[in-house]
Amino acid sequence: IEVNRILYEKMENLRIKRQEMLRVKLEDAATVITQRNWRRHVDQEHAIEERREKGEADKRTTTMLVALFQGASAIRHYIHPWWRHLPPEISSVLKELKNPLQRQIATLPVQGKIASEELGKRGLTCQSEEMLYYQQDSKEPDLASHLLLCISRHLLSHVPAELFPETIKWACYSIGHQAVKLYQTNGYFPKEVIPVGKEMPPHPNDKLHTIFKDQEVCKQRADGLMTVPDESMPMMVLAGMPSHHRHVYLTAEVLVTMRQALASPAISTDDHLKFQGLDASAGAQLMEVLGSEIDHRLPLDWPNSYGTVAALAQQLGTHISDAKPEGAAEVQKSGKAKAKAKPPAKPKGKDGKDKEKGEPSVVLSTFNRAAIMRIIQQVGYLMRGQDKIMDSVLGLQDEDSLKRGEGVRQGRFVLMCDKLFDMADRAAHDHCSFVLAVVLFHIILRALMMRLLYHRAAIALQKRYRYLKMKAKSRNSVAPAICIQRFWRGLRAGLKTARQEMAVEKIQHSWRAYRWNNRSSQMIKATLNMQRVWQGAVARMWVRTLKASATEIQRFARGMLVRVVLDRFGRDRLRQHQKELTAVMRMKTQLTESEYWAKCMSIAGRARIALAKHRERNVTVRRDGASTLKSKHARLLDKQKKIKLKGSLQAARFSIFEPFPSALRRIQREQARAEEEEMNGGKPPRYGAPRSGVLQDLKKCHKRLHRTMPSEEYMDPRVIVRNHPAAKRGQAAMLARRVTKKVEATALKQNILQDNELELWMKKQFEVKKR
């Protein structure tokens, strides 16, 4: 009872501990599930809020994004073609501001990923999230950041101040992703240079054919050292833009061109152009102007078929969306695309200069599509996360911080930008502010190209300087290096030749051993095959003998079992059960079928049980009569005697199926193996003739002596090995290295260096000879 009580107490303690562990696990699991569901809910709410905020911001940023990409599409020109649409007072101020403005932006060091051309994937140089934001000084910020935010604020003047930061954030997001999408454009749109006024007279109110010559004073030295891909950038931008952005882009393009050419600021998108004085010839002239601006030839009769600005812009959008780029990569069945086709190279004349007029004859830096799109992405990088500049643009700076000098200073370029927008707002055309924003975006993008150009030039200069510095440094060490190399090459050749001769000797020795082993293996295989056939025959004969003996033993055993069961008493019992079964069979007609079979099966079962008991009783009687009455101690002594006699009468076998000759051979082989292991020093035996350990050691000693101290006595010419001089040098070097490793320095430290010999050596080495 006490033991049961203790067991029950322990079981109760285990049950309580188990319940406590289950409770803790359930609490942990419930906590984890609750936290996970809560985080999912918070993340989902955050994602919904971000999506809603992005959707609302995209509606507000359409004008700004279209202005930016409209300025980027004309990045191959040193001024934007819309410069001609600005009023003269604004154009004159911009002419004075362009070059110093671009120089101030270009002279700043590059930041972010502008120098990297890996778009659409994580770069190797910008891995952390901190490098995605431009960390700059609050007093003197980057002029490009300040101007971009200032221009964006004037374009988005309808956006409340509290919504302006998040609008800029999503605008930067859209700029970056749109740049990647444009970079991944499959193929290219060929650039069609359309000179205005060559095929037909230019429109009198449009100055596109003379704008670049008239404003050539604005061209800088760096503008002639930069080139862009030889493809139509406006077509690529228009084809890759979202449909609503493309519609705004083309509507602005057509509307501004028509208003300026027809000198009618009141033209709207639904006004018919024929009523504004646009005939067929003027329409063809303005279509040529539009085609020249987008580097793509357009039909000249569209103004006759599409008479309003909206219809003409819609037709332009349909035409551009249906245009297919050349050299588009074909998507293979495996899902991978071939390499993108590159624009064709510019044709050159015999004198090496470009055939196209206005292109530079000397190109210092080429900007491919990836570099251009990275510069456009840099606009988002420069505007993202600039809170202090944002406060300055919105007029939210603290007066105390301004007094302490901690605020953002507004330079003269920012002030002039604000004044230019004020002048544009008061201009006759209401699109003047948009045109000014496009021109300023273009100026800033070209300045960023110049910044990257200066960065590339600095890297080239640094590389050249490092090369010259390393070359001058290595020039002073050439002579000692040549001497060291000469001695080292001689030593290396000697060591190589010596090792080759040693390898030849090793290969010959291995080949002789291999040939000997092949002959031995053939003989051993034949012997083993004969032994296998003979041992198989002996084993089969022994198994047949065992089978015959087992059959004889089983015959006697089965006969004894039958005789034990069917003795006189067994036969009487069998007759008795047979009589009962006969009586039941006679009553078959009086019984149902189920009752009849049940009684028959019962009688048969009782007969089998009775005969089995009778057989077991007789077998037990015979077994008891055959056994001898011995004590446990006597049986143990008999067992030990039998174990000691194991193998005395016949060979000890693994089982009865192992023949006696095989057992004897196995015992002999084990004894021989033990003796051979004792002779070989514990090594396992091998096939073949036994070898003397003394002779093997003697042969190894001879090899070592011949390698270290070759005999100089006369040898048989047939076995003389002539060493190459280089091999002798290599053997001497290896011998010296071996001796150096073994010899221990026993001399005193002061006796190692002899002053007299050192002075004599220095005199010979550094003595100035007389001429």
C-alpha positions in Angstrom: 0.0 0.0 0.0 2.8 2.4 0.9 4.5 1.7 -2.5 1.3 2.4 -4.3 0.8 5.6 -2.4 4.3 6.8 -3.4 3.8 5.8 -7.0 0.5 7.6 -7.1 2.1 10.7 -5.6 4.8 10.7 -8.3 2.3 10.2 -11.0 0.2 13.1 -9.7 3.3 15.3 -9.7 4.1 14.3 -13.2 0.5 15.0 -14.2 0.7 18.5 -12.6 4.0 19.3 -14.3 2.7 18.1 -17.7 -0.4 20.3 -17.3 1.8 23.3 -16.4 4.0 22.7 -19.4 1.0 22.4 -21.7 -0.4 25.6 -20.2 2.8 27.4 -20.8 3.1 26.1 -24.4 -0.5 27.1 -25.1 0.1 30.6 -23.7 3.2 31.0 -25.9 1.4 29.7 -29.0 -1.6 31.9 -28.3 0.7 34.9 -27.8 2.6 34.2 -31.0 -0.6 33.8 -33.0 -2.1 36.9 -31.5 1.0 38.9 -32.2 1.2 37.6 -35.8 -2.4 38.4 -36.5 -2.0 41.8 -35.0 1.1 42.5 -37.1 -0.6 41.3 -40.2 -3.6 43.6 -39.4 -1.3 46.6 -38.8 0.7 45.8 -42.0 -2.4 45.5 -44.0 -3.8 48.7 -42.7 -0.5 50.4 -43.4 -0.4 49.0 -46.9 -4.0 50.1 -47.6 -3.1 53.6 -46.3 0.1 53.7 -48.4 -1.8 52.6 -51.5 -4.5 55.2 -50.9 -1.9 57.9 -50.3 0.0 56.9 -53.4 -3.2 56.9 -55.5 -4.1 60.4 -54.4 -0.5 61.6 -54.8 -0.3 60.2 -58.4 -3.3 62.4 -59.3 -1.5 65.5 -58.0 1.9 64.7 -59.5 0.9 64.2 -63.2 1.9 67.7 -64.2 5.3 67.6 -62.5 6.2 64.1 -63.8 5.2 65.1 -67.4 7.3 68.3 -67.1 10.3 66.3 -65.8 10.2 63.6 -68.6 9.5 66.3 -71.2 12.7 68.0 -70.2 14.6 64.6 -70.1 13.4 63.6 -73.6 15.4 66.5 -75.1 18.5 65.8 -73.0 20.7 65.4 -76.1 20.4 69.2 -76.8 22.3 71.7 -74.8 19.1 73.8 -74.4 15.5 72.6 -74.5 13.7 73.4 -77.8 10.9 75.0 -75.7 13.4 77.8 -74.9 11.9 79.6 -78.0 8.4 79.6 -76.3 9.7 81.7 -73.3 9.1 85.5 -73.2 12.2 87.6 -74.1 12.6 89.0 -70.6 12.6 85.4 -69.1 14.9 84.1 -71.9 17.4 86.8 -71.4 17.6 86.1 -67.6 18.0 82.4 -68.3 20.8 83.1 -70.8 22.8 84.8 -68.0 22.0 82.1 -65.4 22.4 78.9 -67.4 26.2 78.5 -67.4 27.0 79.6 -63.8 24.0 77.5 -62.6 25.2 74.4 -64.3 28.8 74.9 -63.3 27.8 75.2 -59.6 25.7 72.0 -59.7 28.4 70.1 -61.7 31.3 71.0 -59.4 29.8 69.1 -56.4 30.9 65.5 -55.8 28.6 62.7 -56.9 26.3 61.2 -54.3 24.1 58.1 -54.3 24.0 55.8 -57.4 24.5 58.4 -60.1 27.8 56.8 -61.2 26.4 53.3 -61.2 24.6 51.8 -64.3 23.0 48.9 -62.5 19.3 49.7 -62.7 16.4 47.6 -61.5 18.4 45.6 -58.9 20.4 46.2 -55.7 23.7 47.7 -56.5 27.0 46.5 -55.2 28.1 49.9 -53.8 24.8 51.0 -52.2 23.5 48.2 -50.0 22.1 49.9 -46.9 18.8 51.9 -46.6 20.7 54.9 -45.2 22.4 55.4 -48.6 19.1 55.9 -50.3 18.8 59.4 -48.7 21.0 62.3 -49.5 22.6 63.5 -46.2 23.7 67.1 -46.8 24.6 70.2 -44.9 21.6 72.3 -43.8 23.2 75.7 -44.4 24.6 75.1 -47.9 22.5 72.3 -49.5 22.9 70.9 -52.9 21.7 73.5 -55.4 20.1 70.8 -57.5 18.0 69.6 -54.6 16.9 73.1 -53.7 16.0 74.0 -57.3 14.2 70.8 -58.0 12.0 71.2 -54.9 11.4 74.9 -55.7 10.3 74.1 -59.3 8.1 71.3 -58.0 6.5 73.6 -55.5 5.7 76.1 -58.3 4.3 73.4 -60.5 2.2 71.9 -57.6 1.1 75.2 -56.2 -2.4 73.9 -55.9 -1.3 71.2 -53.5 -1.7 72.3 -49.8 1.5 72.7 -47.8 0.7 69.8 -45.5 0.3 67.4 -48.4 3.3 68.6 -50.4 5.9 66.4 -48.6 4.1 63.1 -49.2 3.3 64.2 -52.7 7.0 64.7 -53.4 7.8 61.3 -51.7 5.5 59.4 -54.1 6.7 61.5 -57.0 10.3 60.4 -56.3 9.0 56.8 -56.1 7.3 57.2 -59.5 10.4 58.8 -61.1 12.6 56.0 -60.0 10.3 53.2 -61.2 9.5 54.9 -64.4 13.2 55.3 -65.2 13.8 51.6 -64.6 10.8 50.8 -66.9 12.3 53.0 -69.6 15.7 51.4 -69.3 14.2 47.9 -69.7 12.5 49.0 -73.0 13.0 46.1 -75.5 14.7 47.4 -78.6 15.1 51.1 -79.6 13.4 53.7 -81.6 15.6 55.1 -84.4 16.4 58.8 -84.3 15.1 60.6 -87.3 16.8 64.0 -87.6 14.2 66.3 -89.3 15.8 69.7 -90.2 13.0 72.3 -90.1 12.8 74.5 -93.2 14.7 72.2 -95.5 11.9 70.5 -97.3 9.4 73.4 -96.9 9.6 77.0 -95.7 9.5 77.2 -91.8 6.5 78.7 -90.1 7.1 82.4 -89.5 6.1 82.4 -85.9 8.2 79.3 -84.9 11.9 79.6 -84.4 12.9 76.0 -84.0 15.1 76.1 -87.1 17.2 78.9 -85.6 17.0 78.5 -81.8 20.2 76.5 -81.4 22.2 78.9 -83.6 20.7 82.0 -81.8 21.4 80.6 -78.4 24.8 79.2 -79.1 26.3 81.7 -76.6 24.7 79.4 -73.9 26.7 76.4 -75.0 29.6 75.4 -72.7 32.7 73.5 -73.5 31.4 70.4 -71.6 28.3 70.4 -73.8 30.4 69.4 -76.8 32.1 66.6 -74.9 29.0 64.6 -74.1 27.0 62.3 -76.3 23.8 60.3 -75.7 22.5 57.1 -77.4 21.7 57.4 -81.1 18.0 56.7 -80.6 14.9 58.8 -80.3 14.7 59.6 -76.6 11.2 61.3 -76.9 9.8 58.3 -78.6 11.2 55.9 -76.0 9.9 58.1 -73.2 6.4 58.4 -74.8 6.2 54.7 -75.5 7.2 53.8 -72.0 5.0 56.3 -70.1 1.6 55.5 -68.7 -1.3 56.3 -71.0 -2.6 59.3 -69.0 0.9 60.8 -68.7 1.4 60.3 -72.5 -1.9 62.1 -73.2 -0.9 65.0 -71.0 2.6 65.1 -72.6 1.3 65.2 -76.1 -1.5 67.6 -75.3 1.0 70.0 -73.8 3.3 69.6 -76.8 0.6 70.3 -79.4 -1.2 73.0 -77.4 2.0 75.0 -76.6 3.2 74.7 -80.2 -0.1 75.8 -81.7 -0.6 78.7 -79.3 2.9 80.0 -79.9 2.8 79.6 -83.7 -0.7 81.1 -84.0 0.0 83.8 -81.5 -3.3 83.0 -79.8 -3.1 82.5 -76.0 -6.8 81.7 -75.8 -6.7 78.4 -77.8 -8.1 75.5 -75.8 -8.0 71.8 -76.5 -11.5 71.8 -78.1 -11.1 74.8 -80.3 -10.9 74.0 -84.0 -7.6 75.1 -85.4 -9.0 76.2 -88.8 -10.9 78.9 -87.1 -7.7 80.1 -85.6 -6.0 80.6 -89.0 -4.3 77.2 -89.4 -4.5 76.3 -93.1 -3.0 73.2 -94.8 0.5 74.6 -95.4 0.7 76.0 -91.9 -0.5 72.7 -90.5 2.2 70.8 -92.5 4.8 73.2 -91.2 3.8 72.7 -87.5 3.6 68.9 -88.0 7.2 69.1 -89.2 8.1 71.1 -86.0 6.4 68.5 -83.9 8.2 65.6 -85.7 11.5 67.4 -85.3 10.9 67.8 -81.5 10.1 64.1 -81.0 12.8 62.9 -83.5 10.1 61.0 -85.5 8.6 61.8 -88.8 4.8 62.4 -88.7 2.2 62.7 -91.5 1.9 66.3 -92.6 -1.9 66.2 -93.3 -3.1 65.3 -89.8 -4.3 68.8 -89.0 -6.8 68.6 -91.9 -8.2 65.3 -90.5 -7.9 66.1 -86.8 -8.8 69.7 -86.4 -8.6 70.2 -82.6 -5.7 70.0 -80.2 -7.4 67.1 -78.3 -8.0 65.1 -81.5 -4.5 65.7 -82.8 -2.9 64.7 -79.4 -5.1 61.6 -79.3 -4.0 60.6 -82.8 -0.4 61.2 -81.8 -0.8 59.0 -78.8 -2.4 56.2 -80.9 0.4 56.4 -83.4 3.1 56.3 -80.8 1.5 53.4 -78.8 1.3 51.4 -82.1 4.9 52.1 -83.0 7.2 49.1 -82.4 10.9 49.5 -81.5 13.5 48.1 -83.8 15.8 45.2 -82.7 13.3 44.0 -80.1 14.6 40.8 -78.5 12.5 37.7 -79.2 11.4 35.7 -76.2 12.6 32.1 -76.5 10.6 29.1 -75.4 12.7 28.8 -72.2 11.3 32.1 -71.1 14.6 34.0 -71.5 15.0 36.9 -73.9 18.0 37.5 -76.1 20.3 40.4 -75.6 18.9 43.8 -76.3 19.7 45.3 -79.6 21.9 48.4 -79.5 21.3 51.5 -81.6 23.5 51.7 -84.7 26.7 53.7 -84.6 26.8 57.2 -85.9 28.1 57.4 -89.5 31.4 59.2 -89.8 33.0 61.0 -92.7 36.4 60.6 -94.3 37.9 63.1 -91.9 36.7 61.2 -88.8 34.1 63.8 -87.9 30.4 63.1 -87.5 28.3 63.8 -90.5 25.4 65.2 -88.5 25.8 68.9 -88.0 26.0 70.2 -84.4 27.5 67.0 -83.1 31.0 67.3 -81.5 34.0 66.0 -83.3 35.8 65.0 -80.1 33.7 63.0 -77.5 35.1 62.8 -74.0 32.3 60.8 -72.4 29.4 58.7 -73.8 26.2 58.4 -71.8 24.3 55.2 -72.6 20.6 54.5 -71.8 21.5 53.2 -68.3 23.5 56.4 -67.5 20.7 58.6 -68.7 18.0 56.8 -66.7 20.3 56.8 -63.7 20.5 60.6 -64.0 16.7 60.8 -64.1 16.6 58.6 -61.0 19.0 61.0 -59.3 16.2 63.6 -59.4 14.2 61.5 -57.0 17.3 60.9 -54.8 18.0 64.6 -54.6 14.4 65.5 -53.5 13.7 62.5 -51.2 13.9 63.1 -47.5 15.1 66.8 -47.6 12.9 68.0 -44.8 14.8 71.3 -44.1 14.9 72.3 -47.7 11.2 71.4 -47.9 10.5 73.7 -44.9 12.5 76.4 -46.6 10.5 76.1 -49.9 7.2 76.0 -48.0 8.1 78.9 -45.9 7.8 76.9 -42.6 11.3 77.6 -41.2 11.6 78.7 -37.6 12.6 82.3 -37.2 14.9 81.5 -34.3 16.8 78.9 -36.3 17.2 81.5 -39.1 18.6 84.0 -36.6 21.0 81.4 -35.3 22.1 80.6 -38.8 20.8 77.0 -38.7 18.3 77.4 -41.5 18.7 76.8 -45.2 20.0 79.8 -47.1 18.3 80.8 -50.3 21.0 81.5 -52.9 20.7 83.8 -55.8 19.8 81.1 -58.2 16.8 80.0 -56.0 15.7 83.6 -55.7 16.0 84.2 -59.4 14.0 81.0 -60.0 11.1 82.3 -57.8 11.2 85.6 -59.7 11.2 83.9 -63.1 8.1 81.9 -62.0 6.5 85.1 -60.9 7.2 86.7 -64.3 5.9 83.5 -66.0 2.6 83.7 -64.0 2.1 87.2 -65.3 2.9 86.4 -68.9 0.4 86.5 -71.7 0.3 82.7 -72.1 -1.0 80.7 -69.2 1.3 77.8 -70.2 4.4 79.9 -69.6 5.0 78.5 -66.1 4.9 74.9 -67.4 7.3 75.7 -70.2 9.7 77.4 -67.7 9.6 74.3 -65.5 10.4 72.1 -68.5 13.3 74.3 -69.5 14.7 74.4 -65.9 14.3 70.6 -65.5 16.3 70.2 -68.7 19.0 72.6 -67.4 19.3 70.7 -64.1 19.5 67.3 -65.9 22.2 68.6 -68.2 24.1 69.9 -65.1 23.8 66.4 -63.5 25.3 65.0 -66.7 28.2 67.5 -66.4 28.6 66.4 -62.7 28.9 62.8 -63.9 31.3 63.9 -66.7 33.6 65.6 -64.1 33.4 62.5 -61.9 34.5 60.3 -64.8 37.2 62.7 -65.7 38.5 62.7 -62.1 38.5 58.9 -62.0 40.4 58.8 -65.3 43.0 61.3 -64.0 43.3 59.4 -60.7 43.8 56.2 -62.5 46.5 57.7 -64.8 48.2 59.3 -61.8 48.3 56.1 -59.9 49.6 54.3 -62.9 52.5 56.8 -63.4 53.3 56.7 -59.7 53.4 52.9 -59.6 55.5 53.0 -62.8 58.0 55.4 -61.3 58.2 53.3 -58.2 58.7 50.1 -60.0 61.3 51.7 -62.3 63.7 52.0 -59.3 63.4 48.4 -58.5 63.6 46.9 -62.0 67.4 46.2 -62.0 67.4 44.3 -58.7 64.3 42.6 -59.7 65.8 41.4 -63.0 68.9 40.1 -61.1 66.7 38.3 -58.6 64.5 36.9 -61.4 67.6 35.6 -63.3 68.9 33.7 -60.3 65.4 32.5 -59.4 64.7 31.3 -63.0 67.9 29.3 -63.0 67.2 27.8 -59.6 63.6 27.1 -60.7 64.8 25.3 -63.9 67.3 23.3 -61.9 64.6 22.3 -59.3 62.2 21.4 -62.1 64.7 19.3 -64.0 65.8 17.5 -60.8 62.1 16.8 -59.9 61.5 15.6 -63.4 64.3 13.1 -63.2 63.2 11.9 -59.8 59.7 11.6 -61.3 61.0 9.6 -64.2 62.8 7.2 -61.8 59.6 6.9 -59.7 57.5 6.3 -62.9 59.9 3.5 -64.0 59.8 1.9 -60.6 56.0 2.1 -60.5 55.7 0.7 -64.0 57.9 -2.3 -63.2 55.8 -2.9 -60.0 52.6 -2.4 -62.0 53.7 -5.0 -64.7 54.8 -7.5 -61.9 51.4 -6.9 -60.2 49.5 -7.5 -63.4 51.2 -10.8 -64.0 50.7 -11.8 -60.4 47.0 -10.7 -60.5 46.4 -12.8 -63.6 47.9 -15.9 -61.9 45.9 -15.1 -58.7 42.7 -14.7 -60.6 43.2 -18.1 -62.3 44.0 -19.7 -59.0 41.0 -18.1 -57.3 38.7 -19.2 -60.1 39.9 -22.8 -59.8 39.5 -22.7 -56.0 36.0 -21.2 -56.3 34.8 -23.9 -58.7 36.3 -26.7 -56.6 35.0 -25.2 -53.3 31.6 -24.8 -54.8 31.5 -28.5 -55.8 32.6 -29.5 -52.3 30.0 -27.3 -50.7 27.2 -28.6 -53.0 28.2 -32.2 -52.3 28.2 -31.5 -48.5 24.8 -29.8 -48.8 23.4 -32.9 -50.6 24.7 -35.1 -47.9 23.1 -32.9 -45.2 19.8 -32.9 -47.1 19.8 -36.7 -47.3 20.6 -37.0 -43.6 17.9 -34.5 -42.7 15.3 -36.4 -44.9 16.2 -39.6 -43.1 15.8 -38.0 -39.7 12.5 -36.4 -40.6 11.2 -39.8 -41.9 11.9 -41.5 -38.5 10.5 -38.5 -36.6 7.2 -38.4 -38.6 6.8 -42.2 -38.2 7.4 -41.9 -34.5 4.8 -39.2 -34.2 2.2 -41.3 -36.1 3.0 -44.4 -34.1 2.7 -42.4 -30.8 -0.8 -41.1 -31.8 -2.3 -44.3 -33.4 -1.4 -46.8 -30.7 -4.1 -49.1 -29.2 -5.6 -46.4 -27.0 -5.5 -43.8 -29.8 -7.2 -46.1 -32.2 -10.0 -46.8 -29.7 -10.6 -43.1 -29.2 -10.7 -42.5 -32.9 -13.2 -45.3 -33.4 -15.4 -43.8 -30.7 -15.5 -40.4 -32.3 -16.1 -42.1 -35.7 -19.2 -43.7 -34.3 -20.5 -40.4 -33.0 -20.0 -38.9 -36.4 -21.7 -41.8 -38.2 -24.7 -41.4 -35.8 -25.0 -37.8 -36.7 -24.7 -38.5 -40.4 -27.6 -40.9 -40.1 -29.8 -38.2 -38.6 -28.9 -35.7 -41.4 -32.5 -35.8 -42.7 -33.9 -34.9 -39.3 -31.6 -31.9 -38.7 -31.3 -28.5 -40.4 -28.2 -27.9 -42.5 -26.6 -25.5 -40.0 -27.3 -27.8 -37.1 -25.9 -30.8 -39.0 -22.6 -29.0 -39.9 -22.2 -27.6 -36.4 -22.4 -31.1 -34.8 -20.0 -32.5 -37.4 -17.5 -29.8 -36.8 -17.9 -30.2 -33.0 -17.2 -33.9 -33.2 -14.2 -33.4 -35.5 -12.7 -30.7 -33.2 -13.1 -32.8 -30.1 -11.4 -35.7 -32.0 -8.4 -33.5 -33.0 -8.0 -32.2 -29.4 -8.2 -35.6 -27.9 -5.6 -37.0 -30.3 -3.3 -34.1 -29.7 -3.4 -34.5 -26.0 -2.8 -38.2 -26.4 0.2 -37.6 -28.6 1.7 -35.0 -26.2 1.3 -37.3 -23.3 3.1 -40.2 -25.1 5.9 -37.9 -26.3 6.4 -36.6 -22.8 6.6 -40.1 -21.4 9.2 -41.1 -24.0 11.2 -37.9 -23.4 11.3 -38.4 -19.7 12.5 -42.0 -20.2 15.4 -40.9 -22.5 16.7 -38.1 -20.2 19.1 -38.7 -17.4 18.7 -37.3 -14.0 21.6 -35.0 -13.4 22.0 -32.0 -11.2 22.5 -28.4 -12.5 26.2 -28.4 -11.4 26.8 -31.7 -13.2 25.3 -30.3 -16.4 27.4 -27.2 -16.1 30.6 -29.3 -15.8 29.6 -31.4 -18.8 29.1 -28.2 -20.8 32.6 -26.8 -19.9 34.2 -30.1 -20.8 32.5 -30.1 -24.2 33.6 -26.5 -24.8 37.2 -27.4 -24.0 37.0 -30.3 -26.5 35.9 -28.0 -29.2 37.9 -28.7 -32.3 39.7 -31.8 -31.0 37.6 -34.3 -32.8 36.9 -32.2 -35.9 37.5 -28.7 -37.1 35.5 -25.9 -35.5 33.0 -24.8 -38.1 30.8 -21.6 -38.4 27.7 -23.8 -39.1 26.8 -27.3 -40.2 26.7 -26.1 -43.8 30.5 -25.5 -43.9 32.4 -28.5 -45.2 35.2 -30.0 -43.2 37.9 -29.2 -45.9 36.9 -25.5 -46.0 37.0 -25.3 -42.2 40.5 -26.8 -42.1 41.7 -24.5 -44.9 40.3 -21.4 -43.1 42.0 -22.3 -39.9 45.3 -22.8 -41.7 44.9 -19.5 -43.5 44.2 -17.6 -40.3 47.3 -19.1 -38.7 49.5 -18.1 -41.7 48.0 -14.6 -41.7 48.9 -14.2 -38.0 52.4 -15.3 -38.7 52.8 -12.9 -41.7 51.5 -10.0 -39.7 54.0 -10.7 -37.0 56.8 -10.8 -39.6 55.6 -7.5 -41.3 55.3 -5.5 -38.1 51.5 -5.6 -37.8 50.8 -4.7 -41.5 48.0 -6.7 -43.3 49.2 -9.5 -45.6 49.1 -9.3 -49.4 48.7 -11.7 -52.2 51.8 -13.1 -53.9 55.0 -14.6 -52.8 56.1 -13.8 -49.3 58.9 -11.2 -49.1 61.7 -10.7 -46.7 61.4 -7.6 -44.5 65.2 -7.4 -44.2 65.6 -7.3 -48.0 63.0 -4.6 -48.3 64.7 -2.4 -45.7 68.1 -2.9 -47.3 66.7 -1.9 -50.7 65.3 1.4 -49.2 68.6 2.2 -47.6 70.4 1.8 -50.9 67.9 4.2 -52.6 68.4 6.8 -49.9 72.2 6.6 -50.1 72.2 6.8 -53.9 69.9 9.9 -53.7 72.0 11.8 -51.2 75.6 10.5 -51.9 75.7 9.2 -55.5 78.6 6.8 -56.1 81.5 8.1 -58.2 83.0 4.7 -58.9 82.9 3.0 -62.2 79.5 1.6 -63.2 78.4 -0.5 -66.1 77.8 1.8 -69.1 74.4 0.1 -69.6 73.1 1.3 -66.2 74.9 4.7 -66.1 72.5 7.6 -65.8 73.8 10.9 -67.1 72.4 13.8 -65.1 71.6 17.1 -66.7 73.6 20.1 -65.5 70.4 21.8 -64.4 69.4 18.7 -62.6 72.7 18.7 -60.7 72.1 22.3 -59.7 68.6 21.4 -58.5 69.9 18.4 -56.5 72.6 20.6 -54.9 69.9 23.2 -54.0 67.7 20.5 -52.4 70.7 19.0 -50.6 71.7 22.4 -49.3 68.1 23.1 -48.1 68.0 19.7 -46.4 71.3 20.2 -44.7 70.3 23.7 -43.6 67.2 22.4 -41.9 69.1 19.7 -40.1 72.2 21.7 -39.0 71.8 23.6 -35.7 73.8 26.9 -35.3 76.2 26.2 -32.4 78.6 29.2 -33.0 78.4 32.2 -30.9 76.5 35.2 -32.1 79.5 37.5 -32.3 81.5 34.9 -34.4 78.8 34.4 -37.1 79.8 37.6 -39.0 83.5 38.3 -39.8 84.2 42.0 -40.0 87.2 41.7 -42.2 85.4 39.7 -44.9 82.4 42.0 -44.7 84.5 45.1 -45.3 86.3 43.4 -48.2 82.9 42.4 -49.8 81.5 46.0 -49.3 84.7 47.4 -50.9 84.3 45.2 -54.0 80.6 45.9 -54.3 80.5 49.7 -53.7 83.9 50.8 -55.0 83.8 53.7 -57.5 86.0 52.8 -60.4 88.2 55.4 -62.2 87.7 56.1 -65.8 
